[in-house]
Amino acid sequence: MRQLNVRHPLLHDIARCLLDLFPSNADVSEVGPELAPSLFVSWRTSGVANHPGNVAWGVHYRFDPQLLKSGTELTREACDLARERVREMSRHLRFDYADPQATSLFIVDVPRAVFEA
């Protein structure tokens, strides 16, 4: 299993759940201030500069800071459900590796409702 640079327990669980949606060389890190951490998944495709394929890619997952503070209070079922919901939110992301003008950074805002049963 690849190393995750994530300290927050809930974010760590969510990151593990998302790993298979991204290339095996993707880095998964916790970013942002300690009071409002986010997940950032990034990777680079190979290729020649200014040609299709030579692009840095990333997905920034932003979470409600108040929710993350109470993350330890969530039940196991709520955590499992939240992981699956964030995973579902990620399935719509499309990375067009052949287009040099493609969007290469996506931001996914994860609302509080994702963590509610």
Backbone hydrogen bonds in HBPLUS format (Angstrom, degrees):
<---DONOR---> <-ACCEPTOR-->    atom                        ^
c    i                          cat <-CA-CA->   ^        H-A-AA   ^      H-
h    n   atom  resd res      DA  || num        DHA   H-A  angle D-A-AA Bond
n    s   type  num  typ     dist DA aas  dist angle  dist       angle   num
A0005-ASN N   A0028-VAL O   2.96 MM  23  6.11 169.4  1.97 165.9 162.9     1
A0030-GLU N   A0005-ASN O   2.84 MM  25  6.10 142.9  1.98 156.2 144.5     2
A0012-HIS N   A0008-HIS O   2.86 MM   4  6.00 151.7  1.94 156.3 165.6     3
A0013-ASP N   A0009-PRO O   3.09 MM   4  6.37 156.6  2.15 145.9 150.8     4
A0014-ILE N   A0010-LEU O   3.02 MM   4  6.32 161.0  2.06 150.9 156.0     5
A0015-ALA N   A0011-LEU O   2.82 MM   4  5.97 162.8  1.85 150.5 155.6     6
A0016-ARG N   A0012-HIS O   3.01 MM   4  6.25 161.2  2.05 150.2 154.6     7
A0017-CYS N   A0013-ASP O   3.19 MM   4  6.41 150.2  2.29 142.4 150.0     8
A0017-CYS N   A0014-ILE O   3.10 MM   3  5.12 118.6  2.49  96.2 111.2     9
A0018-LEU N   A0014-ILE O   3.17 MM   4  6.46 132.7  2.41 143.8 156.4    10
A0018-LEU N   A0015-ALA O   3.06 MM   3  5.18 135.4  2.26 100.3 112.6    11
A0021-LEU N   A0018-LEU O   2.89 MM   3  5.59 163.8  1.92 128.7 134.2    12
A0022-PHE N   A0019-LEU O   3.21 MM   3  5.84 169.0  2.23 120.5 123.8    13
A0026-ALA N   A0023-PRO O   3.07 MM   3  5.51 163.7  2.10 120.1 121.5    14
A0027-ASP N   A0042-SER O   2.71 MM  15  5.29 159.9  1.75 161.6 163.2    15
A0042-SER N   A0027-ASP O   2.93 MM  15  5.29 156.7  1.98 146.9 154.7    16
A0029-SER N   A0040-PHE O   2.95 MM  11  5.31 165.0  1.97 147.9 152.7    17
A0040-PHE N   A0029-SER O   2.82 MM  11  5.31 152.2  1.90 157.5 163.4    18
A0031-VAL N   A0038-SER O   2.92 MM   7  5.25 158.9  1.96 135.3 142.4    19
A0038-SER N   A0031-VAL O   2.81 MM   7  5.25 154.6  1.87 155.2 160.5    20
A0036-ALA N   A0033-PRO O   3.02 MM   3  5.37 146.9  2.13 108.6 118.4    21
A0039-LEU N   A0061-TYR O   3.05 MM  22  5.01 156.5  2.10 141.8 147.7    22
A0061-TYR N   A0039-LEU O   2.80 MM  22  5.01 161.9  1.83 150.0 155.5    23
A0041-VAL N   A0059-VAL O   2.89 MM  18  5.19 166.3  1.91 151.8 155.6    24
A0059-VAL N   A0041-VAL O   2.81 MM  18  5.19 147.8  1.91 147.0 156.6    25
A0043-TRP N   A0057-TRP O   3.07 MM  14  5.33 154.1  2.14 136.9 141.3    26
A0057-TRP N   A0043-TRP O   2.72 MM  14  5.33 178.9  1.72 173.5 173.5    27
A0045-THR N   A0055-VAL O   3.00 MM  10  5.59 164.5  2.02 158.1 161.0    28
A0051-HIS N   A0048-VAL O   3.14 MM   3  5.64 131.6  2.38 147.6 143.5    29
A0054-ASN N   A0051-HIS O   3.30 MM   3  6.19 175.2  2.30 147.3 148.3    30
A0058-GLY N   A0104-SER O   2.82 MM  46  6.28 137.7  2.00 155.2 166.3    31
A0106-PHE N   A0058-GLY O   2.95 MM  48  6.33 159.0  2.00 145.9 151.4    32
A0060-HIS N   A0106-PHE O   2.84 MM  46  6.25 161.9  1.87 158.2 163.1    33
A0108-VAL N   A0060-HIS O   2.82 MM  48  6.09 167.2  1.83 155.6 159.0    34
A0062-ARG N   A0108-VAL O   2.91 MM  46  6.22 161.1  1.95 149.5 155.4    35
A0110-VAL N   A0062-ARG O   2.77 MM  48  5.89 176.3  1.77 173.9 174.7    36
A0067-LEU N   A0064-ASP O   3.08 MM   3  5.31 122.8  2.42 103.3 117.5    37
A0068-LEU N   A0064-ASP O   3.15 MM   4  6.53 153.7  2.22 152.8 160.3    38
A0069-LYS N   A0065-PRO O   3.10 MM   4  6.39 145.1  2.22 145.3 154.3    39
A0070-SER N   A0066-GLN O   3.33 MM   4  6.62 144.0  2.47 138.1 146.4    40
A0070-SER N   A0067-LEU O   3.08 MM   3  5.23 125.2  2.39  97.2 111.0    41
A0071-GLY N   A0068-LEU O   3.19 MM   3  4.77 161.7  2.23  97.5 101.3    42
A0073-GLU N   A0070-SER O   2.78 MM   3  5.39 152.8  1.86 120.8 129.9    43
A0074-LEU N   A0071-GLY O   3.28 MM   3  5.51 161.4  2.32 105.7 111.2    44
A0079-CYS N   A0075-THR O   2.98 MM   4  6.31 157.2  2.03 152.6 159.0    45
A0080-ASP N   A0076-ARG O   2.92 MM   4  6.19 161.4  1.96 150.9 155.9    46
A0081-LEU N   A0077-GLU O   2.91 MM   4  6.09 160.8  1.95 148.1 153.4    47
A0082-ALA N   A0078-ALA O   2.87 MM   4  6.02 157.7  1.92 146.4 152.8    48
A0083-ARG N   A0079-CYS O   2.96 MM   4  6.21 162.0  2.00 153.2 157.2    49
A0084-GLU N   A0080-ASP O   3.15 MM   4  6.42 162.7  2.19 148.2 152.4    50
A0085-ARG N   A0081-LEU O   2.93 MM   4  6.17 152.6  2.00 149.3 157.5    51
A0086-VAL N   A0082-ALA O   2.93 MM   4  6.15 164.0  1.96 157.5 160.7    52
A0087-ARG N   A0083-ARG O   2.96 MM   4  6.12 155.3  2.02 145.8 153.4    53
A0088-GLU N   A0084-GLU O   2.92 MM   4  6.16 152.1  2.00 142.5 149.7    54
A0089-MET N   A0085-ARG O   2.94 MM   4  6.25 152.9  2.02 146.2 153.6    55
A0090-SER N   A0086-VAL O   3.13 MM   4  6.34 132.0  2.37 139.3 151.3    56
A0090-SER N   A0087-ARG O   3.09 MM   3  5.13 134.3  2.31  96.5 109.2    57
A0091-ARG N   A0088-GLU O   3.23 MM   3  5.34 144.5  2.36 101.3 110.8    58
A0093-LEU N   A0090-SER O   3.18 MM   3  5.70 160.4  2.22 115.7 121.4    59
A0099-ASP N   A0096-ASP O   3.24 MM   3  5.73 160.0  2.28 114.9 120.4    60
A0102-ALA N   A0099-ASP O   3.11 MM   3  5.22 162.5  2.14 115.4 116.1    61
A0114-VAL N   A0111-PRO O   3.11 MM   3  5.81 155.0  2.17 117.2 123.3    62
A0115-PHE N   A0112-ARG O   2.89 MM   3  5.68 152.9  1.97 123.6 130.5    63
A0116-GLU N   A0113-ALA O   3.11 MM   3  5.07 162.4  2.14 104.1 109.6    64
